[in-house]
Structures are given as structure tokens and as C-alpha cells.
């Protein structure tokens, strides 16, 4: 087993005890909730006559079901209105901080917690959402959990978990122009597979990660779950501390210096022992795009859809299904694939730096006539900042729609959905069948800059041609 890693240190500090089942009872420092996985959890508490044990450690927002065009209440979708009302009521009854629409702080849960300074190194964080691993970018151990576990955290502030092994994923070298954090994580998942991380926490390290800003690190950690890992993290450093300093919930004054000293002590030791180490050369990572129906089915934008013979035997069955579903044939170049919808946003790539990179591509250009393209800021703060920089005007002038914050077309639990067999170029995190709202819709995952390039060209294209 690993030892001396940040994961081991944080796990040990938060261990309450060992349960009869052999699982660890782990204290959760921060619990993030939203409108989809919390109503049933609150109902379960009521049934058992239980209260929220530490309401000050729970923070709520709405993101999954909120419309990004018309946010007037009541919502047109009556089920969405019921869900937001349930969260409003539960938050009020239990004295939980709730960042609602119009508060200035509403947005995708994994965007608002970091920007408020709620997410900090050395924390354990849980949320009823798969992509909670995003918070690992700060050196936190963050888990996506199910509804019954949301109930457990509300009632006890703890979770029953098996301790994970730790795999160090070291990426070294300078990324080439047109290659972004999204390409790095898609390349890692493409190489190790969607099941490669099962039973592991991923520690992302190396010179490539060291040069990334916090938002880029969040993109990498966000998709650790897509590679099968239970969580992913980066050791905190001066980039982490510079990002956190003076944020709403960050330690202040003398407490700040004390916090930084503490956070530094949590970094993985130089002689830490890992259960596995995998090395990547960042200089060879190309702009990467998915072609199939799992995030592991990725290729460089200048490559061809792989033939079955080029794949490992265990990947061939899913590949055959992907060829059929995606209407792509083995050996076909991915470049030139016609795109119908372009979506920039999500907890993976809806932050201000993502929008800036996409705007560089959009500036002075026009979206292809047949393409519906839209940009969804990850939070009200991101939207305000983008508008202060004039990014909204750049996108609107190019023919993109500029929307209100929310999860939007990442998962289509809201009005933003694909229609029929449409193909989307998407900056989100999952390309499963039906993920974006149409049972037969098709999704190609890529970086925001690549999505903007596809919107301009009307087809899958290499962002390097427009830089």
C-alpha cells in the first residue's frame, strides 16, 4: 500500500475509526449539495427523525436542472420547479447556506466552491455528483457519492469507504500550441482506459501539471472519474495558494500563513511510496477528441478512427458498438466530420480561462450557417467576469448564443438537448449514448478551443489551423 502521499495523510487525519465491515468511517469536511440528489436524502432524514448534524459544513446551489435561456420562476418545466423548491425548503429548514439563482454566487457546484474559496487543500469533500473529483486540484480528497450516502453525510458528516490505492500519473514537458488540459486528461484516459483507475486515487504530477493554472488542474481532476479512479488530486503549491488568497472563505491574516504552512506539510513526501507510477511525455500529446461512446475512445484530431485490429481485444466489442452508433467506420479520418451543435461549458470547461481560450478562436470569425453554437458560463461570477472582459460580445458577434449559468447540455436534465441524430462538439465530460438528451444523439468531446474551431468550420477541425 502507498504511504507518505497526500492521499494517505488526508485519509488518516479524517479517519474516525474502522467499522465492523472493515470499511473506514471517514469524516467529511465539506459537503456540497444540489437539487438532483438531495431531495430524497432529506426525505430519508425526515423518515428517521434525524437532523442535519453540521449544517455549517454543507453548501447548496442549483445547477443540473436550471434552464440557461429563460430562468424566470416558476420554471416552464414543472418537475424542475419542484426540485428547486424542495432544495429551497430543505436548506431553509436545516439552516444550510444556499446559493440560489440571482445570488451572484449560483452556478455549477464544482465551479462555485473553488471560486468562493470553500475548496481548500487537505479537505475531504463529498457531493452527490460524479465529477466531485474536480476539487482534488487543490490537494483535497473529493468523492462523488450516491443519494443514500448524501443522507449519511447529512446525518453523520461521515462516509463508510474502502481505502484506495494510489497511482502517480506523472506528465512532463511543455504542451504544444493548441494542446490544453482537456487534451491531457483525454490522452491519459485513452491510454489507461475507462477502467484503468478502478480501486485507485490518481495523483497527477510532473512538470506539465506544475505549470498549469488552477482551472486547468480542475479540468484534469474533473475527469479522473472517467478513467475509473475514485478521485484525483494535485499536490498544493504556490499556484494553489495564489488562487485561494483573499477568496471569500479562505483563511485571513495570521490564519493565512498558518494555513499555508499546514497545507505545505500535506504534500506527498519526496520518498512517498505509490502502488503504481505511470509516465507521460506532454510534448507528444496532440489535440485530442473522442470518436466513440466512452471517454476512453479518443484519438488525436489528425488521426483516423482506429480499426478493431489496432485495439486491445477487450476494447473491440465496445468499438464495434461505437462504429454502429456513431456512424463512423474504421480507418475514417475524424477531421471533416460534420457538426450540428457546439457546446462550450460544464464543470469540466466552463470557467473563465476556458471561455478566454474559446473567444480567441471566435474573435473576428463567424459560426458556420448550419451550426447551433452556444456558450454557458459555469457560474454567475464567471458570467460577470466574462462580460466585464467583453467575451460575451466576441461570442455574440461570431454567432454563438450567450447563456445563463448551469450544467446545460452536459447532461440534458434541462431544456438544452440534442435532437435526433445530431452530432455535438462538446467541452463536457461524457459521450455516452443519449447523454446529451437525444436517445440517438452523438457527442464528440474536445477542448473549448476545439469546440470553437468546429463551430467556425462546421466540422471537426484542427484548432492549430486557427491559432
C-alpha positions in Angstrom: 0.0 0.0 0.0 1.0 3.6 -0.6 2.4 5.7 2.2 3.6 9.2 2.6 1.3 10.5 -0.1 -1.1 13.4 0.3 -3.9 10.9 0.0 -2.6 8.8 2.9 -2.1 11.9 5.1 -5.6 13.4 4.4 -7.2 10.0 4.8 -5.5 9.3 8.2 -6.3 12.8 9.5 -10.0 12.3 8.7 -10.4 8.7 9.9 -12.9 8.4 12.7 -12.5 4.7 13.1 -12.8 1.3 11.4 -16.3 -0.1 11.1 -17.1 -3.8 11.8 -17.3 -4.3 8.0 -13.7 -3.3 7.7 -14.6 0.0 6.0 -13.1 3.3 7.2 -15.5 5.8 8.7 -14.2 9.0 7.2 -15.1 12.5 8.4 -16.2 14.8 5.5 -15.0 18.4 5.9 -17.2 19.9 3.2 -20.5 18.6 1.8 -21.8 20.2 -1.4 -25.4 19.6 -2.5 -27.6 20.4 -5.4 -31.2 19.9 -6.4 -31.0 16.4 -8.1 -29.5 14.0 -5.5 -30.6 15.9 -2.3 -34.4 15.8 -2.1 -34.6 12.0 -1.4 -31.8 12.3 1.1 -33.6 15.0 3.1 -36.8 12.8 2.9 -34.9 9.9 4.3 -33.7 12.0 7.2 -37.3 13.1 8.0 -38.5 9.5 7.9 -35.9 8.6 10.6 -36.4 11.7 12.7 -32.8 12.9 12.1 -31.4 16.4 11.7 -28.5 17.6 9.7 -25.6 17.2 12.1 -23.3 20.0 10.9 -25.3 22.4 8.6 -22.4 24.8 8.5 -20.4 22.2 6.7 -23.0 21.8 3.9 -23.4 24.3 1.0 -26.1 24.1 -1.6 -26.7 25.5 -5.1 -28.8 24.7 -8.2 -27.2 23.7 -11.5 -28.4 20.5 -13.2 -32.0 21.4 -14.0 -31.8 25.2 -14.4 -32.7 26.5 -17.8 -29.9 28.6 -19.4 -32.2 30.7 -21.6 -35.3 31.7 -19.6 -34.7 31.5 -15.8 -38.0 33.2 -14.8 -39.8 31.5 -12.0 -41.7 29.3 -11.9 -39.7 27.3 -14.5 -41.6 26.1 -17.5 -40.6 22.5 -16.6 -42.8 21.8 -13.6 -40.5 19.0 -12.3 -37.5 21.3 -12.4 -39.6 23.9 -10.4 -40.5 21.2 -7.8 -36.8 20.2 -7.4 -35.6 23.8 -6.9 -38.5 24.4 -4.4 -37.6 21.3 -2.5 -34.0 22.4 -2.1 -35.0 25.9 -1.1 -37.3 24.4 1.6 -34.7 21.9 2.9 -32.0 24.5 3.0 -34.2 26.9 4.9 -35.4 24.2 7.4 -31.9 23.0 8.1 -30.1 26.3 8.2 -27.9 25.4 5.1 -26.3 28.1 3.0 -28.0 28.1 -0.4 -26.6 30.0 -3.4 -29.8 30.4 -5.5 -30.2 32.0 -8.9 -29.6 35.7 -8.7 -27.5 35.5 -5.6 -24.4 36.3 -7.6 -22.8 33.0 -6.5 -25.0 30.4 -8.2 -23.5 28.1 -10.7 -22.3 24.6 -11.3 -21.4 23.2 -7.8 -17.8 22.3 -8.9 -17.3 25.8 -10.2 -18.7 27.9 -7.3 -17.0 26.0 -4.4 -13.4 26.7 -5.7 -14.2 30.3 -6.7 -15.6 31.0 -3.2 -12.6 29.5 -1.6 -14.7 26.8 0.0 -12.4 24.1 -1.5 -9.1 24.0 0.2 -6.0 21.7 0.5 -6.2 18.8 2.9 -10.0 18.7 2.9 -12.3 15.7 2.5 -15.1 16.8 0.2 -18.3 14.9 -0.9 -21.1 15.7 -3.3 -23.8 13.7 -4.9 -22.2 14.2 -8.4 -19.7 12.1 -10.2 -17.3 15.0 -11.0 -16.6 16.0 -7.4 -13.1 14.8 -8.2 -12.6 18.3 -9.7 -11.8 19.7 -6.2 -8.7 17.4 -6.0 -6.9 20.1 -8.0 -6.4 21.9 -4.6 -4.9 18.9 -2.9 -8.3 17.8 -1.4 -9.7 14.3 -1.4 -13.1 14.6 -3.1 -15.6 11.9 -3.7 -18.8 11.7 -5.8 -21.4 9.9 -3.8 -24.9 8.4 -4.3 -28.2 9.6 -2.7 -28.0 7.2 0.3 -24.5 8.5 1.0 -25.7 12.1 0.8 -28.2 11.1 3.5 -25.3 9.6 5.6 -23.2 12.8 5.3 -26.1 15.0 6.2 -26.9 12.8 9.3 -23.4 11.9 10.5 -20.9 14.1 8.5 -19.1 10.8 7.7 -18.9 8.2 4.9 -18.1 4.5 5.0 -15.4 3.9 2.5 -12.6 1.4 1.5 -9.2 3.0 1.4 -7.9 3.3 -2.2 -4.5 2.5 -3.7 -2.6 5.5 -5.1 -1.3 5.7 -8.7 1.0 8.6 -9.5 0.4 9.9 -13.1 3.4 12.0 -14.0 3.2 14.2 -17.1 6.3 16.1 -18.0 7.3 18.5 -20.8 5.7 21.6 -22.4 2.4 21.2 -24.2 2.4 22.3 -27.8 0.3 25.2 -29.0 -3.4 24.1 -29.4 -3.0 21.5 -26.7 -4.8 22.1 -23.4 -5.6 20.4 -20.1 -8.6 18.7 -21.7 -6.3 17.1 -24.2 -4.0 15.9 -21.4 -6.8 14.1 -19.5 -8.4 12.7 -22.6 -5.0 11.3 -23.6 -4.5 9.8 -20.2 -7.9 8.1 -20.2 -7.3 7.0 -23.8 -4.1 5.3 -22.8 -5.1 3.8 -19.4 -8.7 3.0 -20.3 -12.0 3.8 -18.6 -11.5 1.0 -16.1 -7.8 1.6 -15.6 -8.3 3.6 -12.4 -10.7 1.3 -10.6 -9.6 1.0 -6.9 -7.2 3.9 -7.2 -6.8 7.6 -6.4 -4.9 9.3 -9.1 -2.1 11.7 -8.1 -1.4 14.0 -11.0 2.2 15.3 -11.0 5.1 16.3 -13.2 6.3 19.5 -14.8 3.3 19.8 -17.1 0.9 19.8 -14.2 3.2 22.1 -12.2 2.9 24.7 -15.0 -0.9 24.5 -15.2 -3.1 27.1 -13.5 -5.8 26.0 -11.1 -8.6 25.9 -13.6 -6.5 23.7 -15.9 -5.8 21.4 -12.9 -9.5 21.3 -12.2 -10.2 20.1 -15.7 -7.7 17.2 -15.3 -9.0 16.1 -11.9 -12.6 16.5 -13.1 -12.3 13.6 -15.5 -10.3 11.3 -13.2 -13.6 9.6 -12.6 -13.9 8.9 -16.4 -10.7 6.9 -16.1 -12.2 4.7 -13.4 -10.4 6.4 -10.5 -12.5 7.2 -7.3 -10.7 10.6 -7.0 -7.8 12.5 -8.5 -5.7 15.2 -7.0 -2.7 17.5 -7.4 -0.3 18.4 -4.6 -0.9 22.1 -3.5 1.8 24.7 -4.3 2.2 28.4 -4.7 -0.2 28.4 -7.7 -2.9 26.9 -5.4 -2.2 29.4 -2.6 -2.1 32.4 -5.0 -5.5 31.3 -6.4 -7.1 30.9 -2.9 -5.7 34.0 -1.2 -8.4 36.6 -0.4 -11.3 34.5 -1.6 -14.5 34.6 0.4 -13.9 31.6 2.6 -10.1 31.4 2.5 -8.2 31.9 5.9 -7.4 35.6 6.6 -4.4 37.5 8.1 -2.4 35.4 10.6 -4.6 32.4 9.9 -3.5 32.5 6.2 0.2 32.0 7.0 -0.7 29.2 9.4 -2.9 27.6 6.8 -0.2 27.7 4.1 2.3 26.1 6.5 -0.2 23.3 7.2 -1.0 22.8 3.5 2.6 22.5 2.6 3.1 19.7 5.2 0.3 17.7 3.4 2.2 17.4 0.1 3.3 14.0 -0.8 6.8 13.3 0.6 9.7 13.1 -1.7 10.2 9.4 -0.7 6.4 8.6 -0.8 5.6 5.1 -1.9 3.0 4.6 -4.6 1.1 1.5 -5.7 1.8 2.3 -9.3 3.5 5.1 -11.3 2.8 5.9 -15.0 4.8 8.4 -17.0 3.6 10.5 -20.0 5.5 13.0 -22.2 3.3 16.1 -22.5 5.2 17.2 -25.6 3.8 14.3 -27.6 0.1 14.9 -26.6 -1.9 16.1 -29.6 -5.3 18.0 -29.7 -7.5 15.0 -28.7 -11.1 14.2 -29.5 -13.3 11.3 -28.7 -14.8 9.3 -31.6 -16.9 6.7 -29.8 -19.3 6.2 -26.8 -16.8 6.3 -23.9 -14.3 9.0 -22.9 -11.6 6.4 -23.4 -12.3 6.1 -27.2 -10.1 9.1 -28.1 -7.7 9.9 -30.9 -5.6 12.9 -32.0 -7.5 15.2 -34.2 -5.2 14.4 -37.1 -5.7 10.6 -36.7 -8.1 8.1 -38.0 -10.9 6.1 -36.2 -9.0 3.0 -35.1 -9.7 -0.4 -36.7 -10.6 -3.3 -34.4 -7.2 -4.8 -35.1 -5.4 -1.7 -33.7 -7.3 -2.1 -30.4 -6.8 -4.4 -27.4 -9.0 -7.4 -27.6 -11.1 -6.3 -24.6 -11.9 -3.0 -26.3 -13.1 -4.4 -29.6 -16.7 -5.2 -28.6 -17.4 -1.6 -27.4 -15.6 -0.3 -30.5 -18.0 -2.3 -32.8 -20.9 -0.8 -30.9 -19.3 2.7 -31.3 -18.8 2.3 -35.0 -22.5 1.5 -35.4 -23.9 4.1 -33.1 -21.6 7.0 -34.2 -21.9 6.1 -37.9 -18.2 6.2 -38.3 -16.2 3.5 -40.0 -12.7 2.1 -39.0 -9.9 4.0 -40.7 -12.0 7.1 -41.3 -10.3 10.4 -40.6 -12.1 12.2 -37.7 -11.3 15.6 -39.2 -14.1 16.6 -41.6 -16.9 15.0 -39.5 -19.9 17.4 -39.9 -21.0 19.0 -36.6 -24.6 20.2 -35.8 -24.3 21.6 -32.3 -21.3 23.2 -30.4 -21.5 23.4 -26.6 -18.9 25.3 -24.5 -19.4 25.0 -20.8 -19.8 22.3 -18.0 -17.9 21.7 -14.8 -15.0 20.4 -16.9 -14.6 23.5 -19.1 -17.0 26.3 -18.1 -14.5 28.5 -16.2 -13.2 32.0 -17.2 -9.9 30.7 -18.7 -11.9 28.2 -20.8 -14.0 31.0 -22.2 -11.0 33.2 -22.9 -9.3 30.4 -25.0 -12.5 29.8 -27.0 -13.0 33.5 -27.5 -9.5 33.8 -29.1 -10.7 31.4 -31.8 -14.2 33.0 -32.2 -12.8 36.6 -32.5 -13.3 38.1 -35.9 -14.8 34.8 -37.3 -18.4 33.5 -37.9 -20.1 30.3 -36.8 -20.9 28.1 -39.8 -24.5 28.6 -41.0 -25.8 25.1 -40.2 -24.3 25.0 -36.7 -26.1 25.9 -33.5 -23.4 27.1 -31.1 -23.8 28.3 -27.5 -21.6 29.3 -24.5 -22.7 28.6 -20.9 -20.6 30.2 -18.2 -20.0 27.9 -15.2 -21.3 30.4 -12.6 -22.8 33.8 -12.2 -19.3 35.0 -11.2 -17.8 33.6 -14.4 -20.5 35.2 -16.4 -20.0 38.6 -14.8 -16.2 38.4 -15.3 -16.5 37.3 -18.9 -18.9 40.2 -19.6 -16.6 42.7 -17.9 -13.8 41.4 -20.4 -16.2 41.7 -23.4 -16.1 37.9 -24.1 -19.9 37.8 -24.5 -19.7 40.4 -27.3 -17.0 38.4 -29.1 -19.1 35.2 -28.9 -22.3 37.0 -29.9 -20.6 38.8 -32.9 -19.4 35.4 -34.1 -22.9 33.9 -34.0 -22.7 32.0 -30.7 -25.6 32.2 -28.1 -24.6 33.6 -24.7 -26.5 31.9 -21.9 -27.1 31.9 -18.2 -25.1 29.6 -15.9 -25.9 26.0 -15.4 -24.9 22.4 -16.3 -26.7 22.8 -19.6 -26.1 20.3 -22.4 -23.5 18.3 -20.4 -26.3 16.0 -19.2 -29.6 17.5 -20.6 -31.7 17.4 -17.4 -32.8 20.8 -18.6 -34.1 22.3 -21.9 -30.6 22.1 -23.6 -30.8 18.9 -25.6 -29.7 17.4 -28.9 -32.4 16.5 -31.4 -32.5 13.1 -33.2 -29.2 12.1 -34.7 -27.4 15.4 -34.2 -23.7 15.4 -33.6 -22.3 17.8 -31.0 -18.8 19.1 -30.4 -18.8 19.4 -26.6 -16.4 20.6 -24.0 -18.1 18.4 -21.4 -17.0 15.1 -19.9 -19.2 12.2 -21.0 -20.1 11.0 -24.5 -22.3 8.0 -23.5 -25.3 7.1 -25.7 -28.1 9.6 -25.1 -26.0 11.7 -22.6 -27.0 15.0 -24.2 -30.7 14.5 -24.3 -31.5 12.6 -27.5 -31.5 8.8 -27.4 -29.7 8.7 -30.7 -27.7 11.9 -30.4 -23.9 11.7 -30.8 -21.2 13.5 -28.7 -17.6 14.3 -29.5 -15.6 15.5 -26.5 -12.8 18.1 -27.0 -11.3 21.3 -25.5 -13.3 24.6 -25.6 -10.9 25.9 -28.3 -11.5 22.8 -30.4 -15.3 23.3 -30.0 -15.0 26.9 -31.1 -12.9 25.7 -34.1 -15.6 23.2 -35.0 -18.3 25.9 -34.7 -16.4 28.1 -37.2 -15.5 25.4 -39.7 -18.8 23.5 -39.3 -16.9 20.2 -38.9 -14.2 18.6 -36.8 -11.1 20.6 -37.4 -7.6 21.1 -36.0 -7.5 24.2 -33.7 -3.9 24.7 -34.7 -5.0 25.9 -38.1 -6.8 28.9 -36.5 -4.2 29.8 -33.9 
